Amino acid sequence: MARRGSGCLKVVLGLILIPIILASGLWFLSNLSRVLTHEPVDAVVVDLIPSTGTDGDTVYTPVYEYDVAGQTYRYTSLVSIGGIGVPDIGDDKTLLYNPDDPGDARVRNMFLLLVLPAIVVLIPVSILGALGLAALRRRRAAEEWSPPDATVPPWSQPAEVDLARDTITAIFMGTEPSQMDVAGKSQYRVKARAEINGEIRRFLGEWVDEDPTLMFMERGNTVEVRIDPENPAIYEVIMPATE
């Protein structure tokens, strides 16, 4: 069952995702600029620096040597390699170097330079987009199911009704969330409909702190409504007692 704090959780998640998107986006753009503006150069592995990886195995950091305009430069890789991926001393590798600063170089690995940063950008963007789309759909659904006469304004309850009036069984049509308050919390109210004298009537329950969707689904997707038979606009949605 969704809690009233779920809206606040989505806000916090969004605030976490935004800086991740910005940081990874800058990372991608920086690497893209490097690919577009830096020059390729042939390099040779001249050393392998051993270290211990996170799993306890030995990994090696390659050191490359390359020449630009008759001057020799060295570049120590930012990535340590283990297993069969470790190169041999003397192996060739293509680097990308900065023409304005030949000592600034990177291994020309398009996965590490572009694909990986793009994935890091797309994952939080997709999550943030899904949250926004879900919120938009819920808002549209709420607008579609609001009664035409807007008899239940936000944060109010349906009109008081006489408990002796008729009780009908309506079809449960889901719940409608309220707008979040200053604490980032939402309330929920039941949506239901029933056919009365050949006319479809829609009903909204009172605001509650927790989403009652599962509770009504467990009761066969039906909702009991006390209604004034002479005026169906006067009604009360009956909320099941919680254990």
NORZIMO-V441008 format. One record per pair of residues at least 24 apart in sequence whose ideal C-beta (glycine too) atoms are under 10 Angstrom apart, sorted by the first residue. I is the first residue (numbers start at 0). J is the second residue. Records with the same first field share a line. If there is no record, write none. Layout:
I=J, J
This chain:
0=209, 210, 211, 212, 213, 214
1=174, 176, 185, 187, 209, 210, 211, 212, 213
2=184, 185, 208, 209, 210
3=176, 177, 179, 180, 182, 183, 184, 185, 186, 187, 207, 208, 209, 210
4=182, 183, 184, 185, 208, 209
5=176, 183, 184, 185, 209, 210
6=134, 176, 177, 178, 179, 180, 182, 183, 184, 185, 186
7=179, 180, 182, 183, 184, 185
8=183
9=127, 130, 131, 133, 134, 179, 183, 185
10=130, 179, 183
11=183
12=123, 126, 127, 130
13=123, 126, 127, 130, 131
15=123, 126, 127
16=122, 123, 124, 125, 126, 127, 130
17=123, 127
18=123
19=119, 120, 122, 123, 124, 126, 127
20=119, 120, 121, 122, 123, 124, 126, 127
21=120, 123
22=116, 119, 120, 123
23=115, 116, 117, 118, 119, 120, 121, 122, 123, 124
24=116, 117, 119, 120, 123, 124
25=116, 120
26=112, 115, 116, 117, 119, 120
27=112, 113, 114, 115, 116, 117, 118, 119, 120, 121
28=116, 120
29=112, 116
30=95, 105, 109, 111, 112, 113, 114, 115, 116, 117
31=112, 113, 116, 117
33=95, 96, 97, 103, 104, 105, 107, 112, 113
34=95, 105, 107, 109, 112, 113
35=95
36=95, 97, 98, 99
37=94, 95, 96, 97, 98, 99, 100, 103, 104, 105, 107
38=67, 94, 95, 96, 97, 98, 101, 104
39=93, 94, 95, 96, 107
40=65, 66, 67, 72, 74, 92, 93, 94, 95, 96, 101, 104, 107
41=65, 66, 91, 92, 93, 94
42=66, 72, 73, 74, 90, 91, 92, 93, 94, 96, 104, 106, 107
43=88, 89, 90, 91, 92
44=76, 85, 86, 87, 88, 89, 90, 91, 92
45=71, 73, 88, 89
46=73, 75, 88
47=76, 79, 80, 85, 86, 87, 88
48=75, 76, 79
49=79, 85
50=79, 81
51=79
52=79, 80, 81, 82
54=81
56=81, 82
57=81, 82, 85
58=82, 84, 85
59=84, 85, 86
60=85
61=85, 86, 87, 88, 90, 92, 106
62=88
63=90, 91, 92, 93, 94, 104, 106
65=92, 93, 94, 96, 101, 104
66=101
67=96, 97, 98, 101, 102, 104
68=98, 101
70=101, 102
71=101
72=96, 100, 101, 102, 103, 104
73=102, 104
74=102, 103, 104, 105, 106
75=104
76=104, 105, 106, 108
77=105, 106, 111
78=106, 108, 111
134=176
137=173, 174, 175, 176, 185
138=175, 176, 178
140=172, 173, 174, 175, 176, 190
141=173, 174, 175, 176, 177, 178, 188, 190, 203
142=175
143=190
144=172, 173, 174, 175, 190, 191, 192, 201, 203
145=175, 190, 201, 203
146=190, 200, 201, 202, 203, 232
147=201
148=232
150=202, 203, 232, 233, 234
151=175, 188, 202, 203, 204, 205, 206
153=177, 178, 186, 188, 206
154=178, 180, 186, 206
155=188, 205, 206
156=188, 203, 204, 205, 206, 235, 236
157=188, 202, 203, 204, 205, 224, 225, 232, 233, 234, 235, 236
158=227, 230, 232, 233, 234, 235
159=233, 235
160=224, 225, 226, 227, 230, 233, 234, 235
161=225, 227, 233, 235
162=225, 235, 237
163=225
164=224, 225, 226, 227, 228, 229, 230, 233, 234, 235
165=224, 225, 226, 227, 228, 229, 231, 234
166=223, 224, 225, 226, 235, 237
167=191, 193, 194, 195, 200, 202, 222, 223, 224, 225, 226, 228, 231, 234
168=193, 219, 221, 222, 223, 224
169=193, 194, 195, 200, 201, 202, 220, 221, 222, 223, 224, 226, 234, 236, 237
170=194, 199, 202, 219, 220, 221, 222
171=211, 212, 214, 215, 216, 218, 219, 220, 221, 222, 236
172=201, 202, 215, 220, 222
173=210, 212, 215, 216, 220
174=203, 204, 207, 209, 210, 211, 212, 215
175=203, 204, 206
176=206, 210
177=206
184=208
185=210
186=210
187=211, 212
188=236, 238
189=214, 215, 222, 224, 236, 237, 238
190=222, 236
191=215, 220, 221, 222, 223, 224, 234, 236
192=222, 224
193=221, 222, 224, 226, 231, 234
195=224, 226, 228, 231
196=228, 231
198=231
200=224, 226, 231, 232, 234
202=226, 231, 232, 234, 235, 236
203=234, 236
204=234, 235, 236, 237, 238
205=235, 236, 238
207=238, 241
209=241
211=238, 239, 241
214=238, 239, 240, 241
215=239
